[in-house]
């Protein structure tokens, strides 16, 4: 189980939430040691498997610090103008877009997906009729992550959708994307712009590759320290074209751009309280199919509860409710999170392969007592003591 959990962390399939301070007295977190944090980021950026790093710190819903380290490409320091591939953090866009469509009564969270879109691999399975936006966003489809996780390359249910068990699935999110396109007669990028980004005035977030991203995109760097071509999809894989887009992967954002979006999400802008409450409600937890969503025995620290709500991981500990999403691909790492009560949060974008531990080191430099730091540090220590990687 421990090796499986490690694989999920490094692949981005396990996206647990990152909380703020442990204190239950609602006191303000300690001031950020910006000089010390910058020193930590510079040290991490010097590692062979890390290229560039961008970070934003949010307090009470407001952006208070942005910091950068390393290079966007060889010889070019990373800065606020640079766009990062944020991997699976892309899934937060479809979650927030759906919530705003629901907010204006254009659709419902429990509407049947099959009424507007039928996936060819699943259309003849009666369980397809059970799929809804709520089930997909909370990763209860029972589908594996991608078709290439199946021996025959064809999607298939592993159980009955909506069973409360996590089956983290990018393919499921792509089904929801196609459903939205068919139902509303627009491409997914058009929907995200019209329903989410434009109303909130967000400029620094793009569903996929675009002309403005091309001007200042960071280049990935793999686990062996080898720089990759811009827009490289995977190690040895194809290049992402302008016509390509996904709801589950390869969203591009600048640090200030996504920080502005996260601040708007924290403030529940264009979102009624009833939907903000739904967003943070835990809908799925644990898994018989995807190991790593329950704390293993003998771990030194475990949160009280964690699982998925509407498109976000939900992390509950000592009365705090944190919403988070992470992303890991072969040449990038990302973490975004916020505390639903205090409005504190963080955006961390990195280029680098196997960079999860390095990201954890940076987050720890902000607050070493974060439950995120305690949990993952304990999990890594347990894996290492058991002979895991």
N, C-alpha and C positions, 0 to 999 in steps of 0.2 A: 504493500500500500504506500509506503513512504516513497519508493522510487516513482510510483505512479503520480503521487502528489507533486513530486519535483518536476516531472514532465509537464504536468498541467500548469504549474507556475511558469515555467520557462517558455511554454508555448503560448501563454496568454489565455488558455482555457479556464484557468482558475483566477478569477478577478475578484478577490475579496476586498472588503472595504477598508479604508484607512481612517481611523478616528483621530480626533484631536485629544486634548489633554485628559488625563484620567480623573482629575479632581471633580468631585460631585457638588462643590459649593458654588458653581457657576462663576468662579473667579476668572479674571482674564488670564490667558496664557502668558507665559514669560515673554518679554520682548525678544524679537529675533536678533540674534547676534549675526548681523549681516557680514561683518568682516570674517568671522569664523566660518560662516556658511559658504562665503565665496572661496575661502581657502580649501574647504572640503570639496567643493565643486571643481576647483582647479586641479586638485589632487586626483580626483576621479577621472577628469578629462585627460590626464596624462597616461591613463592605462591604455594598453595596446588595443583593446577591444572596444574603446569608447571614442566617438568623434566629437559631437557637439552636445551641449546641455543647455536647456532653457527652463527657467522656473519662475512661477508666480505664487505669491503668498497673499491670501485673502483673509481679512479680519472683519467680522461683523458685516460681511457682504461686500466689502470694498477692497479693491486692489491696493496693497500697501508696499509691496516690493516686487521687482522683477530682477532676476540675475541671470547671467550667461557665462559659459565657460567653454573652452575647446574651439573646434573648427567646424564650420559648415561643410567645407571641403578643404583639401590640403592648401595651407597658406592663407585661408580666409576665416577670420574669427567669426563665430556665430554671434548674432545680434537680434534685436527685436524685429527686424525686417524679415528674418528667415522663417521659412515654412518647414514644419516637421511632418513626416508621415506618422500619424498617431495610432496606427494599427487598429485594434479593436475598440478604442475609444470612439470610433465611428458609430458604434451602436447607441451612444447617447443621443445622437442626432435623430435617429428614427424614433427613439422613445419620446423625446421632447416634441417632435413633430406630430406624432400620434396624439399625445396629450392635448395639444392645441387644436387639433381637428376635433377631438372629443369635446373640448371646451366650447367650441362654437356649434356643437350639435350636428356636425357634418358626418359623424360616424359614432359607433359605440365600441367599447372595449370588448364586448361579448358578441359582436357581429360575426357570423360564420364567414371565414375566409373563402370557403368553397363557392360562395354565391358570386364571387367576382374573379377568382383565379384558382385554377387547378394545376398543380404541378404534375408533369407527365409521369414521373416515377411513382407518384402516390395516388393519382386520381382514382384508381380502381379499388383502393383500400377504403372500406367504410369508415375507418378511424379518421380519415382526412376531414370528414364532416365535423369533427370535434374541434378543429383548429380555430382559434380566435386570436385577435391581437393580444389579449390578456395572457393567454397561454403561451404564445410565442415570445412575448417580451420577458416573461418570467422563466423562460427556458424549461418549459414543461412539455415540449413536443414529443419527447422520447427519441428524437432524431440524433444521430451522431453529428459531430461538428461539420464535416464536409463530405461530399460524395467519395472523395479518395480515402476516407476512413472505412469504406465498405470494400470487400474483396472484389465485387463486380462493378464498383463505381456507381451504383444505383442507390438512391435514398430509400430507406425502409424504416418503418416504425419499430421500436424495440419494446413497446408497451402501449398503454392507452394514454393518449394526451390528456394532460390535466390531472395527473396522479399525485402532484405535489412533490415529485422527485426531480432534482436538477439533471437535465441533459443539455449541457451547454452546446448550442448549435448555431454557427454562423449560417448554415444552410436554411435553418428555420427563419432567421431574420431576413434572408434574401426572399423567402416565400412571402413574408409580410410586405417587403418592398414591392414585389410584383403585384400583390393584391392592391396596394395603394395606387399604383400606376393604372391598373385596369379600372379601378373604381372611380378615380377622379380624372382620368384622361390626360394626365401630365406625366412627364418623366419624374423620377425620384428627385434629381437635383432641382427641378423646377418647384416641386412641392416643398422641399426643405427651405428653399429661398422664400417662397411665397408665404408659407405658414409659420416659419420660425425665424430665420435669420433677418430678413428684411423688416418685419415688424419690430424686432428688437434692435435694429440698427447695427447688426454685427457685420463687420467687414473682413475680419481675418480668419474666416473658416470656410473651407471648400469641401464639398462632397468628394471630389476627385481632382485629377490633374486639370489645370487651367493655365491660361497665358500668364496671369499674374503670379501664380505659384512657380512657374518655370523661371522667372526672373531671379528668384532668390530661394531656391529649394536646397535643403540640406541633403547631402549624400550619405547614404547608409554606410556602416562599416561592420563587417561580420565578426564572429567570435575569434577569428584568427588575425584580426587587425587589418583586413584587406578592404580598401575602399571600393564601394560598389558604384555602378552607373546610377545616375539620378533616375528615380522612378522604377528601379529594378524590383520586380514583384517578389522574387524569392531567389535563393542561391541558384545561379545557373538558369533562372527562369526568364520569362518574357518581360518586356517593358510595358508599364502602364501607359496607355494612350489617352488622349483627351476624351475620346468617346467612351472610355471605360469608367464605370462607377460601381460602387458597392455600398450597401447599408451596413455591412458587417466589418469592413476592413478598409484601410488605405484612405482615411480622411486626412486632409492636410490642414494645418492650422499654425498660425503664429502664436507665440506665448501670450502676447497682449490680446489677440483675437479670441482665443479660447477662454482666457481669464474674464473677458467681458461677457462672454456667453455664460460662464459659470456664475458670475455675479447676478446675471438676470435670472438664472435658474434658481439660485438661492433666494432671490427676492420674489419668486413665483410670479414674475411678470407675465401678463396675459394668461394666467392660470388661476382658476378659482381654488379656494382653500380645499374644497372637497376632493379635487384631483391631486393637489399637493399631498393631501393625506393618503390618498390611494397610492401615490408614487412611492411612499416610504413604507407601505404595508408589505410585510414579508409574505410572499405567495408560495415560495418553494424553498426547500432546504434539504441537505443530505442527498445522497444518491446511491442507488444500487448499481448504477451503470457507470457513473463517472466518479471514481474515488478521488478523495482530496477535499471534499466539502464537509467532512466531519473531522473533528480533531482526533488524531491518533492517540492511542494510550501512551502514558508516560511523558507527554509533552509538558513543558514547563509553564506554558500559559495558553489559555484558550478563551475566546470571547464567549459571552453568555449565549448569543445566538447569531448565526449568519446564514444568508441565503440570497434569494433574488426577489425583488419587487418588480415594478414596471420598468424594465430596461436597465436598472441599476442594481448592483449588489447592495444588500442591506446588512449592516454590521451593528449589532447591539451589544453594549457592554456598560454595566453599572449605570443604566438609565440613559446613556447616550444612544442616539440613532444616527448613524453615518451612512451616507450614500456614496458609492465609489464605482469607478470602472477603470480597469487596467488594460494594457495592450502590450503584447510581445510578439514581434516577428523576428526574422533571421537577422535583421540589422537595425532594429529600433525597439525602444521601450517607452512606455508612457503610463502615468498614473494621474488620475484626477479624483478628487473627493471633496465632500463638504459635510459639516455637522449641521443637522437640520434645525437645531435650536440656537446655537451661537452664531451661525452664519460664517464660521471660520472654514477655510478650505485651502486647497493647494492644486497647482498644475505643475506637473513635471514631465517634460519631453526630453528624450535622449536619442541619439543615434548610437547604435552599438549592439553587437550580438552577445547573448548570455549576460545581459546587463542588469538583470533583476537585483542581484546583490548590491550592485553599485548604486542603483536607485534607492535601495533601502538605506544605504549609508548616508546618502544625501538627506533623506527624510529624517533620519535620526539626528542629523546635525541641527535640525529645526527644533525637535523635541524628542530626546531619547526615551521618554516615558510613554510615547504613543503606543496604544494597544497594537497598532499595525507593526511597529518595530519589535515589540515584545513577542508577538505571535510568530512572525516570520523568522525572527532570530532563533526562537525556540524550535521552530520546525526545521530550520536549516541545521541547527546543532544536533537535533535528533536524527536527521537523515545521515549526517556525517558519522555519528557514533554507530549507526547501523550499517555503515558501508555504502550508503547511497551517495550520489553525485551532488 
